[in-house]
Amino acid sequence: MALNLALSGPIDRLLVTGPVNLSNARLAGFSLGSKLAVLSAFTGLGSAGSDTDIRTLSAHLQFDPAGTRMEDLSLIVPAIGMIRGAGNISPRGQLDYKMVAKLANAGTGSPLNMITSTLSQFGGGDGIPFLIQGTTSNPQFVPDVAGVVGNVLRSRIGGLNNRTDSSGQSDDVISGILGGLLGKKKKP
């Protein structure tokens, strides 16, 4: 484990920031695979035992009286794949993380690969979005339906926005549609 933390401020309101890196570790008694059962329903991802082996974990941490912020979180778990994201832990231990999992062990042409590829496309091509909620003593891993829907809309509608018409004028299609639904006239 490597830490490079900076401390600043008064002792009763101490701000601690910096990177943390961890390699070749095991979380005994915690199965991340079973916690990600929401993904296993779609992909066949197994629970991989009662422990979690971590190849690498890196993140930028910020601790202060308002809680803990973790950014640029990157976690490689060989039994699962790569997990990225960011989030907060409140002073009471409430979790609020947005994550994306890019699943491993999906051979080319396998049903798992086809399902994972399809779900990843709906997640924006970068993986399957999910949330970590609950508390530090009882984390809950749930699908990020809003993340999936938002990525689908961005990928499907994104090409429509800001098109240029034959006269070279910018045509903001999305604003035009929304304006029409809301009864606003399009600017000339």
Wavefront OBJ file of the C-alpha trace (Angstrom):
o trace
v 0.000 0.000 0.000
v 1.281 3.463 -0.896
v -0.107 6.720 0.491
v 0.962 10.285 -0.211
v -1.381 12.371 1.915
v -1.282 16.100 2.632
v -2.690 17.464 5.899
v -3.942 21.044 6.252
v -6.145 23.155 8.497
v -6.860 23.194 12.209
v -6.817 19.843 13.996
v -10.593 19.908 14.663
v -11.316 20.534 10.949
v -8.412 18.721 9.388
v -8.372 18.271 5.608
v -6.515 15.202 4.372
v -6.012 14.760 0.603
v -3.908 12.642 -1.689
v -3.567 9.456 -3.680
v -3.765 5.927 -2.338
v -2.548 2.835 -4.201
v -2.939 -0.798 -3.205
v -1.623 -3.875 -4.994
v -2.052 -7.625 -4.536
v -4.426 -7.589 -1.583
v -7.278 -9.764 -0.355
v -10.473 -8.682 1.390
v -11.129 -11.668 3.632
v -14.788 -12.403 4.252
v -16.080 -9.944 1.636
v -17.182 -11.253 -1.761
v -17.472 -8.396 -4.231
v -18.736 -10.902 -6.802
v -21.740 -11.777 -4.646
v -22.378 -8.081 -3.926
v -22.481 -7.532 -7.683
v -25.217 -10.164 -8.026
v -27.233 -7.543 -9.918
v -24.711 -7.943 -12.758
v -24.538 -11.707 -12.435
v -28.238 -11.939 -13.233
v -27.405 -10.576 -16.693
v -23.928 -11.927 -17.303
v -23.459 -15.116 -15.292
v -20.740 -13.464 -13.194
v -20.000 -15.820 -10.321
v -19.486 -14.913 -6.697
v -15.875 -16.224 -6.829
v -15.786 -17.424 -3.226
v -16.056 -15.628 0.076
v -12.996 -13.366 -0.397
v -12.102 -10.686 -2.944
v -8.631 -10.648 -4.479
v -7.556 -7.168 -5.595
v -4.821 -6.823 -8.199
v -4.742 -3.009 -8.009
v -6.724 -0.224 -6.425
v -5.997 3.452 -6.914
v -7.939 6.551 -5.944
v -7.584 10.164 -4.904
v -8.990 10.653 -1.395
v -10.234 13.684 0.478
v -11.140 13.364 4.174
v -12.702 16.273 6.059
v -15.445 16.785 8.654
v -18.073 16.646 5.874
v -17.058 13.061 5.026
v -14.823 11.196 2.643
v -14.656 11.867 -1.104
v -13.064 9.322 -3.424
v -12.325 10.332 -7.029
v -10.659 8.540 -9.931
v -11.301 5.202 -8.254
v -9.921 2.337 -10.327
v -10.106 -1.235 -9.093
v -8.955 -4.382 -10.870
v -10.393 -7.595 -9.456
v -9.307 -10.571 -11.614
v -12.503 -12.545 -10.934
v -14.661 -9.604 -12.055
v -12.737 -7.153 -14.235
v -12.156 -3.408 -13.962
v -14.342 -1.125 -11.867
v -14.102 2.673 -12.055
v -15.985 5.487 -10.407
v -16.240 8.103 -7.689
v -18.334 8.844 -4.659
v -18.776 9.954 -1.083
v -19.030 8.468 2.388
v -20.933 10.696 4.818
v -19.775 11.130 8.424
v -22.558 8.664 9.373
v -21.232 6.067 6.937
v -23.802 6.542 4.140
v -22.460 5.549 0.714
v -23.135 7.432 -2.530
v -20.988 6.061 -5.390
v -21.459 5.984 -9.160
v -19.477 3.148 -10.690
v -18.910 1.403 -14.024
v -17.863 -2.243 -14.329
v -16.069 -3.591 -17.372
v -16.388 -7.331 -16.896
v -13.579 -9.791 -17.564
v -13.639 -13.489 -18.437
v -15.864 -13.051 -21.460
v -14.215 -14.924 -24.312
v -14.821 -13.815 -27.886
v -18.016 -15.366 -29.247
v -19.186 -16.575 -25.842
v -22.721 -15.797 -24.661
v -21.193 -13.852 -21.750
v -19.206 -11.687 -24.168
v -22.269 -10.975 -26.317
v -24.391 -10.039 -23.287
v -21.618 -7.940 -21.754
v -21.008 -6.138 -25.057
v -24.707 -5.352 -25.406
v -25.006 -4.085 -21.826
v -21.806 -2.074 -22.227
v -23.216 -0.403 -25.329
v -26.279 0.619 -23.349
v -23.937 1.879 -20.633
v -22.173 4.111 -23.140
v -19.614 1.574 -24.335
v -17.433 1.925 -21.246
v -19.055 -0.780 -19.126
v -22.103 -1.444 -17.019
v -23.084 1.447 -14.707
v -24.142 0.721 -11.129
v -24.468 2.519 -7.805
v -23.131 1.707 -4.367
v -25.559 2.868 -1.702
v -26.408 1.853 1.849
v -23.795 2.100 4.575
v -20.174 1.136 5.057
v -21.325 -1.806 7.197
v -23.999 -2.879 4.682
v -23.178 -1.664 1.148
v -25.889 -2.128 -1.493
v -24.950 -2.537 -5.166
v -27.807 -1.536 -7.480
v -28.115 -0.983 -11.238
v -27.755 2.633 -12.375
v -30.842 2.690 -14.585
v -30.648 6.472 -15.017
v -27.018 6.118 -16.136
v -27.953 3.486 -18.717
v -30.916 5.505 -20.036
v -28.877 8.725 -20.134
v -26.071 7.051 -22.061
v -28.521 5.512 -24.528
v -30.191 8.882 -25.123
v -26.851 10.658 -25.526
v -25.642 8.045 -28.000
v -28.906 7.971 -29.978
v -29.776 11.685 -29.934
v -26.284 13.200 -29.745
v -25.836 13.090 -33.509
v -29.064 15.004 -34.026
v -28.033 18.004 -31.976
v -26.354 20.941 -33.699
v -26.652 19.740 -37.288
v -25.887 22.167 -40.087
v -28.570 22.603 -42.752
v -27.975 23.101 -46.490
v -27.595 26.885 -46.070
v -24.829 26.415 -43.472
v -27.069 27.449 -40.559
v -26.841 25.509 -37.310
v -30.025 23.571 -36.613
v -30.331 22.644 -32.927
v -32.774 19.762 -33.408
v -33.177 18.863 -29.747
v -33.949 22.458 -28.719
v -36.406 22.684 -31.596
v -38.222 19.531 -30.511
v -38.342 20.591 -26.868
v -39.389 24.121 -27.831
v -42.184 22.724 -29.998
v -43.424 20.533 -27.154
v -43.352 23.483 -24.778
v -45.084 25.831 -27.240
v -42.071 28.061 -27.929
v -41.407 29.370 -31.411
v -38.146 28.562 -33.152
v -35.832 31.546 -33.621
v -35.349 32.587 -37.262
l 1 2 3 4 5 6 7 8 9 10 11 12 13 14 15 16 17 18 19 20 21 22 23 24 25 26 27 28 29 30 31 32 33 34 35 36 37 38 39 40 41 42 43 44 45 46 47 48 49 50 51 52 53 54 55 56 57 58 59 60 61 62 63 64 65 66 67 68 69 70 71 72 73 74 75 76 77 78 79 80 81 82 83 84 85 86 87 88 89 90 91 92 93 94 95 96 97 98 99 100 101 102 103 104 105 106 107 108 109 110 111 112 113 114 115 116 117 118 119 120 121 122 123 124 125 126 127 128 129 130 131 132 133 134 135 136 137 138 139 140 141 142 143 144 145 146 147 148 149 150 151 152 153 154 155 156 157 158 159 160 161 162 163 164 165 166 167 168 169 170 171 172 173 174 175 176 177 178 179 180 181 182 183 184 185 186 187 188
